[in-house]
Amino acid sequence: MLKRLARDESGQGLVEYALIVFLIAVVVIAILLLLGPQIAGIFNSIYATI
């Protein structure tokens, strides 16, 4: 039974993709938190110009 479990790698790819998506989401959230006020300022200046 242990040999069968060791060879069963069908769920491994799903876990790896989930980890990649999670890490990308963390990076995007961090970037938005850091650059959010600057991006808001750009959109506010564009809105004020219009």
CHARMM internal coordinates of N, CA and C (Angstrom, degrees):
IC EDIT
DIST 1 N 1 CA 1.4518
DIST 1 CA 1 C 1.5306
ANGL 1 N 1 CA 1 C 110.83
DIST 1 C 2 N 1.3218
ANGL 1 CA 1 C 2 N 118.30
DIHE 1 N 1 CA 1 C 2 N -38.42
DIST 2 N 2 CA 1.4566
ANGL 1 C 2 N 2 CA 120.30
DIHE 1 CA 1 C 2 N 2 CA 179.69
DIST 2 CA 2 C 1.5202
ANGL 2 N 2 CA 2 C 111.54
DIHE 1 C 2 N 2 CA 2 C -65.69
DIST 2 C 3 N 1.3324
ANGL 2 CA 2 C 3 N 116.70
DIHE 2 N 2 CA 2 C 3 N -35.70
DIST 3 N 3 CA 1.4627
ANGL 2 C 3 N 3 CA 119.00
DIHE 2 CA 2 C 3 N 3 CA 177.84
DIST 3 CA 3 C 1.5245
ANGL 3 N 3 CA 3 C 110.33
DIHE 2 C 3 N 3 CA 3 C -64.53
DIST 3 C 4 N 1.3345
ANGL 3 CA 3 C 4 N 116.14
DIHE 3 N 3 CA 3 C 4 N -38.79
DIST 4 N 4 CA 1.4548
ANGL 3 C 4 N 4 CA 119.79
DIHE 3 CA 3 C 4 N 4 CA -179.98
DIST 4 CA 4 C 1.5273
ANGL 4 N 4 CA 4 C 110.58
DIHE 3 C 4 N 4 CA 4 C -65.95
DIST 4 C 5 N 1.3212
ANGL 4 CA 4 C 5 N 116.89
DIHE 4 N 4 CA 4 C 5 N -40.48
DIST 5 N 5 CA 1.4594
ANGL 4 C 5 N 5 CA 120.00
DIHE 4 CA 4 C 5 N 5 CA 178.79
DIST 5 CA 5 C 1.5199
ANGL 5 N 5 CA 5 C 111.48
DIHE 4 C 5 N 5 CA 5 C -68.02
DIST 5 C 6 N 1.3166
ANGL 5 CA 5 C 6 N 116.85
DIHE 5 N 5 CA 5 C 6 N -34.91
DIST 6 N 6 CA 1.4584
ANGL 5 C 6 N 6 CA 120.19
DIHE 5 CA 5 C 6 N 6 CA -179.72
DIST 6 CA 6 C 1.5298
ANGL 6 N 6 CA 6 C 111.04
DIHE 5 C 6 N 6 CA 6 C -69.73
DIST 6 C 7 N 1.3180
ANGL 6 CA 6 C 7 N 117.80
DIHE 6 N 6 CA 6 C 7 N -31.04
DIST 7 N 7 CA 1.4664
ANGL 6 C 7 N 7 CA 120.84
DIHE 6 CA 6 C 7 N 7 CA -179.15
DIST 7 CA 7 C 1.5201
ANGL 7 N 7 CA 7 C 112.36
DIHE 6 C 7 N 7 CA 7 C -85.49
DIST 7 C 8 N 1.3231
ANGL 7 CA 7 C 8 N 118.26
DIHE 7 N 7 CA 7 C 8 N -17.06
DIST 8 N 8 CA 1.4649
ANGL 7 C 8 N 8 CA 121.52
DIHE 7 CA 7 C 8 N 8 CA -176.46
DIST 8 CA 8 C 1.5227
ANGL 8 N 8 CA 8 C 109.14
DIHE 7 C 8 N 8 CA 8 C -80.37
DIST 8 C 9 N 1.3203
ANGL 8 CA 8 C 9 N 116.07
DIHE 8 N 8 CA 8 C 9 N 101.84
DIST 9 N 9 CA 1.4646
ANGL 8 C 9 N 9 CA 121.62
DIHE 8 CA 8 C 9 N 9 CA -178.11
DIST 9 CA 9 C 1.5228
ANGL 9 N 9 CA 9 C 111.47
DIHE 8 C 9 N 9 CA 9 C -115.12
DIST 9 C 10 N 1.3185
ANGL 9 CA 9 C 10 N 117.85
DIHE 9 N 9 CA 9 C 10 N 22.64
DIST 10 N 10 CA 1.4587
ANGL 9 C 10 N 10 CA 119.98
DIHE 9 CA 9 C 10 N 10 CA -175.40
DIST 10 CA 10 C 1.5213
ANGL 10 N 10 CA 10 C 112.38
DIHE 9 C 10 N 10 CA 10 C -68.26
DIST 10 C 11 N 1.3215
ANGL 10 CA 10 C 11 N 118.80
DIHE 10 N 10 CA 10 C 11 N -32.75
DIST 11 N 11 CA 1.4550
ANGL 10 C 11 N 11 CA 120.94
DIHE 10 CA 10 C 11 N 11 CA 179.90
DIST 11 CA 11 C 1.5102
ANGL 11 N 11 CA 11 C 114.01
DIHE 10 C 11 N 11 CA 11 C -87.37
DIST 11 C 12 N 1.3148
ANGL 11 CA 11 C 12 N 116.87
DIHE 11 N 11 CA 11 C 12 N -8.07
DIST 12 N 12 CA 1.4564
ANGL 11 C 12 N 12 CA 120.48
DIHE 11 CA 11 C 12 N 12 CA -176.40
DIST 12 CA 12 C 1.5256
ANGL 12 N 12 CA 12 C 111.37
DIHE 11 C 12 N 12 CA 12 C -64.80
DIST 12 C 13 N 1.3118
ANGL 12 CA 12 C 13 N 118.17
DIHE 12 N 12 CA 12 C 13 N -42.28
DIST 13 N 13 CA 1.4642
ANGL 12 C 13 N 13 CA 121.02
DIHE 12 CA 12 C 13 N 13 CA -179.13
DIST 13 CA 13 C 1.5115
ANGL 13 N 13 CA 13 C 111.78
DIHE 12 C 13 N 13 CA 13 C -63.03
DIST 13 C 14 N 1.3282
ANGL 13 CA 13 C 14 N 116.75
DIHE 13 N 13 CA 13 C 14 N -39.95
DIST 14 N 14 CA 1.4563
ANGL 13 C 14 N 14 CA 120.83
DIHE 13 CA 13 C 14 N 14 CA 179.43
DIST 14 CA 14 C 1.5210
ANGL 14 N 14 CA 14 C 110.86
DIHE 13 C 14 N 14 CA 14 C -63.55
DIST 14 C 15 N 1.3071
ANGL 14 CA 14 C 15 N 117.33
DIHE 14 N 14 CA 14 C 15 N -41.71
DIST 15 N 15 CA 1.4623
ANGL 14 C 15 N 15 CA 121.12
DIHE 14 CA 14 C 15 N 15 CA 178.96
DIST 15 CA 15 C 1.5259
ANGL 15 N 15 CA 15 C 110.27
DIHE 14 C 15 N 15 CA 15 C -64.92
DIST 15 C 16 N 1.3150
ANGL 15 CA 15 C 16 N 117.10
DIHE 15 N 15 CA 15 C 16 N -40.72
DIST 16 N 16 CA 1.4691
ANGL 15 C 16 N 16 CA 119.79
DIHE 15 CA 15 C 16 N 16 CA 179.38
DIST 16 CA 16 C 1.5238
ANGL 16 N 16 CA 16 C 111.14
DIHE 15 C 16 N 16 CA 16 C -64.89
DIST 16 C 17 N 1.3194
ANGL 16 CA 16 C 17 N 117.57
DIHE 16 N 16 CA 16 C 17 N -42.65
DIST 17 N 17 CA 1.4659
ANGL 16 C 17 N 17 CA 120.25
DIHE 16 CA 16 C 17 N 17 CA 177.48
DIST 17 CA 17 C 1.5232
ANGL 17 N 17 CA 17 C 111.01
DIHE 16 C 17 N 17 CA 17 C -64.45
DIST 17 C 18 N 1.3138
ANGL 17 CA 17 C 18 N 117.38
DIHE 17 N 17 CA 17 C 18 N -39.08
DIST 18 N 18 CA 1.4636
ANGL 17 C 18 N 18 CA 120.69
DIHE 17 CA 17 C 18 N 18 CA 178.27
DIST 18 CA 18 C 1.5256
ANGL 18 N 18 CA 18 C 110.64
DIHE 17 C 18 N 18 CA 18 C -63.50
DIST 18 C 19 N 1.3247
ANGL 18 CA 18 C 19 N 117.43
DIHE 18 N 18 CA 18 C 19 N -40.91
DIST 19 N 19 CA 1.4653
ANGL 18 C 19 N 19 CA 120.31
DIHE 18 CA 18 C 19 N 19 CA 177.78
DIST 19 CA 19 C 1.5246
ANGL 19 N 19 CA 19 C 111.90
DIHE 18 C 19 N 19 CA 19 C -64.74
DIST 19 C 20 N 1.3186
ANGL 19 CA 19 C 20 N 116.47
DIHE 19 N 19 CA 19 C 20 N -40.89
DIST 20 N 20 CA 1.4678
ANGL 19 C 20 N 20 CA 120.25
DIHE 19 CA 19 C 20 N 20 CA 178.63
DIST 20 CA 20 C 1.5236
ANGL 20 N 20 CA 20 C 110.59
DIHE 19 C 20 N 20 CA 20 C -63.35
DIST 20 C 21 N 1.3345
ANGL 20 CA 20 C 21 N 116.93
DIHE 20 N 20 CA 20 C 21 N -45.27
DIST 21 N 21 CA 1.4689
ANGL 20 C 21 N 21 CA 120.59
DIHE 20 CA 20 C 21 N 21 CA 179.14
DIST 21 CA 21 C 1.5230
ANGL 21 N 21 CA 21 C 110.33
DIHE 20 C 21 N 21 CA 21 C -62.77
DIST 21 C 22 N 1.3376
ANGL 21 CA 21 C 22 N 116.91
DIHE 21 N 21 CA 21 C 22 N -40.84
DIST 22 N 22 CA 1.4583
ANGL 21 C 22 N 22 CA 120.81
DIHE 21 CA 21 C 22 N 22 CA 178.79
DIST 22 CA 22 C 1.5260
ANGL 22 N 22 CA 22 C 111.18
DIHE 21 C 22 N 22 CA 22 C -62.64
DIST 22 C 23 N 1.3196
ANGL 22 CA 22 C 23 N 117.44
DIHE 22 N 22 CA 22 C 23 N -45.10
DIST 23 N 23 CA 1.4618
ANGL 22 C 23 N 23 CA 120.75
DIHE 22 CA 22 C 23 N 23 CA -179.74
DIST 23 CA 23 C 1.5274
ANGL 23 N 23 CA 23 C 111.72
DIHE 22 C 23 N 23 CA 23 C -65.42
DIST 23 C 24 N 1.3178
ANGL 23 CA 23 C 24 N 117.05
DIHE 23 N 23 CA 23 C 24 N -39.11
DIST 24 N 24 CA 1.4681
ANGL 23 C 24 N 24 CA 120.31
DIHE 23 CA 23 C 24 N 24 CA 177.20
DIST 24 CA 24 C 1.5208
ANGL 24 N 24 CA 24 C 109.86
DIHE 23 C 24 N 24 CA 24 C -64.30
DIST 24 C 25 N 1.3335
ANGL 24 CA 24 C 25 N 117.33
DIHE 24 N 24 CA 24 C 25 N -41.64
DIST 25 N 25 CA 1.4582
ANGL 24 C 25 N 25 CA 120.62
DIHE 24 CA 24 C 25 N 25 CA 178.78
DIST 25 CA 25 C 1.5277
ANGL 25 N 25 CA 25 C 111.23
DIHE 24 C 25 N 25 CA 25 C -62.73
DIST 25 C 26 N 1.3201
ANGL 25 CA 25 C 26 N 117.57
DIHE 25 N 25 CA 25 C 26 N -40.21
DIST 26 N 26 CA 1.4687
ANGL 25 C 26 N 26 CA 120.93
DIHE 25 CA 25 C 26 N 26 CA 178.87
DIST 26 CA 26 C 1.5285
ANGL 26 N 26 CA 26 C 110.19
DIHE 25 C 26 N 26 CA 26 C -64.09
DIST 26 C 27 N 1.3148
ANGL 26 CA 26 C 27 N 117.34
DIHE 26 N 26 CA 26 C 27 N -42.41
DIST 27 N 27 CA 1.4665
ANGL 26 C 27 N 27 CA 121.02
DIHE 26 CA 26 C 27 N 27 CA 179.79
DIST 27 CA 27 C 1.5286
ANGL 27 N 27 CA 27 C 110.62
DIHE 26 C 27 N 27 CA 27 C -65.06
DIST 27 C 28 N 1.3231
ANGL 27 CA 27 C 28 N 117.42
DIHE 27 N 27 CA 27 C 28 N -43.16
DIST 28 N 28 CA 1.4691
ANGL 27 C 28 N 28 CA 120.69
DIHE 27 CA 27 C 28 N 28 CA -179.89
DIST 28 CA 28 C 1.5295
ANGL 28 N 28 CA 28 C 110.46
DIHE 27 C 28 N 28 CA 28 C -64.20
DIST 28 C 29 N 1.3255
ANGL 28 CA 28 C 29 N 117.34
DIHE 28 N 28 CA 28 C 29 N -42.93
DIST 29 N 29 CA 1.4657
ANGL 28 C 29 N 29 CA 120.21
DIHE 28 CA 28 C 29 N 29 CA 178.81
DIST 29 CA 29 C 1.5217
ANGL 29 N 29 CA 29 C 110.63
DIHE 28 C 29 N 29 CA 29 C -63.19
DIST 29 C 30 N 1.3275
ANGL 29 CA 29 C 30 N 117.46
DIHE 29 N 29 CA 29 C 30 N -41.46
DIST 30 N 30 CA 1.4601
ANGL 29 C 30 N 30 CA 120.66
DIHE 29 CA 29 C 30 N 30 CA 178.92
DIST 30 CA 30 C 1.5264
ANGL 30 N 30 CA 30 C 111.12
DIHE 29 C 30 N 30 CA 30 C -63.31
DIST 30 C 31 N 1.3109
ANGL 30 CA 30 C 31 N 116.83
DIHE 30 N 30 CA 30 C 31 N -42.03
DIST 31 N 31 CA 1.4684
ANGL 30 C 31 N 31 CA 120.44
DIHE 30 CA 30 C 31 N 31 CA 179.16
DIST 31 CA 31 C 1.5198
ANGL 31 N 31 CA 31 C 110.54
DIHE 30 C 31 N 31 CA 31 C -64.65
DIST 31 C 32 N 1.3299
ANGL 31 CA 31 C 32 N 117.04
DIHE 31 N 31 CA 31 C 32 N -42.85
DIST 32 N 32 CA 1.4617
ANGL 31 C 32 N 32 CA 119.75
DIHE 31 CA 31 C 32 N 32 CA 179.40
DIST 32 CA 32 C 1.5190
ANGL 32 N 32 CA 32 C 111.66
DIHE 31 C 32 N 32 CA 32 C -65.49
DIST 32 C 33 N 1.3203
ANGL 32 CA 32 C 33 N 117.67
DIHE 32 N 32 CA 32 C 33 N -36.64
DIST 33 N 33 CA 1.4621
ANGL 32 C 33 N 33 CA 119.90
DIHE 32 CA 32 C 33 N 33 CA 177.60
DIST 33 CA 33 C 1.5239
ANGL 33 N 33 CA 33 C 111.33
DIHE 32 C 33 N 33 CA 33 C -66.47
DIST 33 C 34 N 1.3234
ANGL 33 CA 33 C 34 N 116.77
DIHE 33 N 33 CA 33 C 34 N -37.61
DIST 34 N 34 CA 1.4595
ANGL 33 C 34 N 34 CA 120.15
DIHE 33 CA 33 C 34 N 34 CA -178.85
DIST 34 CA 34 C 1.5318
ANGL 34 N 34 CA 34 C 112.36
DIHE 33 C 34 N 34 CA 34 C -76.33
DIST 34 C 35 N 1.3180
ANGL 34 CA 34 C 35 N 116.14
DIHE 34 N 34 CA 34 C 35 N -40.81
DIST 35 N 35 CA 1.4672
ANGL 34 C 35 N 35 CA 120.10
DIHE 34 CA 34 C 35 N 35 CA -174.30
DIST 35 CA 35 C 1.5215
ANGL 35 N 35 CA 35 C 113.38
DIHE 34 C 35 N 35 CA 35 C -100.85
DIST 35 C 36 N 1.3176
ANGL 35 CA 35 C 36 N 117.52
DIHE 35 N 35 CA 35 C 36 N -1.31
DIST 36 N 36 CA 1.4680
ANGL 35 C 36 N 36 CA 121.30
DIHE 35 CA 35 C 36 N 36 CA -177.02
DIST 36 CA 36 C 1.5126
ANGL 36 N 36 CA 36 C 114.42
DIHE 35 C 36 N 36 CA 36 C -53.73
DIST 36 C 37 N 1.3380
ANGL 36 CA 36 C 37 N 118.41
DIHE 36 N 36 CA 36 C 37 N -51.54
DIST 37 N 37 CA 1.4702
ANGL 36 C 37 N 37 CA 118.81
DIHE 36 CA 36 C 37 N 37 CA -179.96
DIST 37 CA 37 C 1.5243
ANGL 37 N 37 CA 37 C 113.42
DIHE 36 C 37 N 37 CA 37 C -61.33
DIST 37 C 38 N 1.3224
ANGL 37 CA 37 C 38 N 117.11
DIHE 37 N 37 CA 37 C 38 N -37.32
DIST 38 N 38 CA 1.4696
ANGL 37 C 38 N 38 CA 119.51
DIHE 37 CA 37 C 38 N 38 CA 178.80
DIST 38 CA 38 C 1.5212
ANGL 38 N 38 CA 38 C 111.10
DIHE 37 C 38 N 38 CA 38 C -67.16
DIST 38 C 39 N 1.3233
ANGL 38 CA 38 C 39 N 116.50
DIHE 38 N 38 CA 38 C 39 N -41.09
DIST 39 N 39 CA 1.4675
ANGL 38 C 39 N 39 CA 120.46
DIHE 38 CA 38 C 39 N 39 CA 178.37
DIST 39 CA 39 C 1.5236
ANGL 39 N 39 CA 39 C 109.97
DIHE 38 C 39 N 39 CA 39 C -65.12
DIST 39 C 40 N 1.3274
ANGL 39 CA 39 C 40 N 117.28
DIHE 39 N 39 CA 39 C 40 N -40.87
DIST 40 N 40 CA 1.4635
ANGL 39 C 40 N 40 CA 121.05
DIHE 39 CA 39 C 40 N 40 CA 177.73
DIST 40 CA 40 C 1.5234
ANGL 40 N 40 CA 40 C 110.72
DIHE 39 C 40 N 40 CA 40 C -62.11
DIST 40 C 41 N 1.3315
ANGL 40 CA 40 C 41 N 116.89
DIHE 40 N 40 CA 40 C 41 N -39.40
DIST 41 N 41 CA 1.4625
ANGL 40 C 41 N 41 CA 120.43
DIHE 40 CA 40 C 41 N 41 CA 177.83
DIST 41 CA 41 C 1.5226
ANGL 41 N 41 CA 41 C 112.15
DIHE 40 C 41 N 41 CA 41 C -63.16
DIST 41 C 42 N 1.3106
ANGL 41 CA 41 C 42 N 116.89
DIHE 41 N 41 CA 41 C 42 N -39.13
DIST 42 N 42 CA 1.4657
ANGL 41 C 42 N 42 CA 120.76
DIHE 41 CA 41 C 42 N 42 CA 178.45
DIST 42 CA 42 C 1.5211
ANGL 42 N 42 CA 42 C 110.19
DIHE 41 C 42 N 42 CA 42 C -64.07
DIST 42 C 43 N 1.3472
ANGL 42 CA 42 C 43 N 116.20
DIHE 42 N 42 CA 42 C 43 N -46.42
DIST 43 N 43 CA 1.4574
ANGL 42 C 43 N 43 CA 118.66
DIHE 42 CA 42 C 43 N 43 CA 179.93
DIST 43 CA 43 C 1.5295
ANGL 43 N 43 CA 43 C 111.51
DIHE 42 C 43 N 43 CA 43 C -66.58
DIST 43 C 44 N 1.3229
ANGL 43 CA 43 C 44 N 117.91
DIHE 43 N 43 CA 43 C 44 N -34.84
DIST 44 N 44 CA 1.4661
ANGL 43 C 44 N 44 CA 120.42
DIHE 43 CA 43 C 44 N 44 CA 177.69
DIST 44 CA 44 C 1.5157
ANGL 44 N 44 CA 44 C 111.08
DIHE 43 C 44 N 44 CA 44 C -66.05
DIST 44 C 45 N 1.3253
ANGL 44 CA 44 C 45 N 117.27
DIHE 44 N 44 CA 44 C 45 N -39.44
DIST 45 N 45 CA 1.4636
ANGL 44 C 45 N 45 CA 119.28
DIHE 44 CA 44 C 45 N 45 CA 178.49
DIST 45 CA 45 C 1.5178
ANGL 45 N 45 CA 45 C 110.94
DIHE 44 C 45 N 45 CA 45 C -68.17
DIST 45 C 46 N 1.3289
ANGL 45 CA 45 C 46 N 117.50
DIHE 45 N 45 CA 45 C 46 N -36.60
DIST 46 N 46 CA 1.4671
ANGL 45 C 46 N 46 CA 120.30
DIHE 45 CA 45 C 46 N 46 CA 176.51
DIST 46 CA 46 C 1.5323
ANGL 46 N 46 CA 46 C 109.63
DIHE 45 C 46 N 46 CA 46 C -65.57
DIST 46 C 47 N 1.3349
ANGL 46 CA 46 C 47 N 115.89
DIHE 46 N 46 CA 46 C 47 N -42.53
DIST 47 N 47 CA 1.4694
ANGL 46 C 47 N 47 CA 120.29
DIHE 46 CA 46 C 47 N 47 CA 179.24
DIST 47 CA 47 C 1.5228
ANGL 47 N 47 CA 47 C 111.28
DIHE 46 C 47 N 47 CA 47 C -63.44
DIST 47 C 48 N 1.3277
ANGL 47 CA 47 C 48 N 116.75
DIHE 47 N 47 CA 47 C 48 N -39.87
DIST 48 N 48 CA 1.4607
ANGL 47 C 48 N 48 CA 120.40
DIHE 47 CA 47 C 48 N 48 CA -179.94
DIST 48 CA 48 C 1.5213
ANGL 48 N 48 CA 48 C 111.23
DIHE 47 C 48 N 48 CA 48 C -67.95
DIST 48 C 49 N 1.3195
ANGL 48 CA 48 C 49 N 117.19
DIHE 48 N 48 CA 48 C 49 N -32.98
DIST 49 N 49 CA 1.4611
ANGL 48 C 49 N 49 CA 121.86
DIHE 48 CA 48 C 49 N 49 CA 179.39
DIST 49 CA 49 C 1.5293
ANGL 49 N 49 CA 49 C 110.75
DIHE 48 C 49 N 49 CA 49 C -69.05
DIST 49 C 50 N 1.3197
ANGL 49 CA 49 C 50 N 115.55
DIHE 49 N 49 CA 49 C 50 N -36.55
DIST 50 N 50 CA 1.4683
ANGL 49 C 50 N 50 CA 119.79
DIHE 49 CA 49 C 50 N 50 CA -179.16
DIST 50 CA 50 C 1.4937
ANGL 50 N 50 CA 50 C 107.57
DIHE 49 C 50 N 50 CA 50 C -75.83
END
COOR INIT
IC SEED 1 N 1 CA 1 C
IC BUILD
